[in-house]
Amino acid sequence: MKTIEVRVPHELGRDEMRRRIDEALVRARTQYTDAVGPIEAEWEHEHRMRVMLTAMGMQFDGTIEILVEEVVVELGLPGMASMFAGRIREGIQERLGGLVGSQQV
């Protein structure tokens, strides 16, 4: 299994970043559950979330960690998904960049 890591800088403070991630997760569950199935996510501790979802019959497991100046996403890519690692990485960067860059969510 290949693992990708995405790091996106932020200046929001950890609590604000967590709030934005929580709100984005609610939206993702509403928008993507029909396409990918249930999105399971749980805060392991105050600033680290474990995320699990199934897409195209493959299980994806990862973490989102909020550091003081950046958000770090690590995602395990099963089997054939590793062929799309670049696209997946770009999608994560785009979504996180939107969360970090927007003044409101």
Buried (B, 14 or more C-beta within 10 A) or exposed (E): EEEBEBBBEBEBEBEBBBBBBEEBBEEBBEEBEEEBBEBEBEBEEEBBBEBBBBBEEEBBBBBBBBBEEBBBBBBBBBEEBBEEBEEBBEEBBEBBBEBBEEEEE
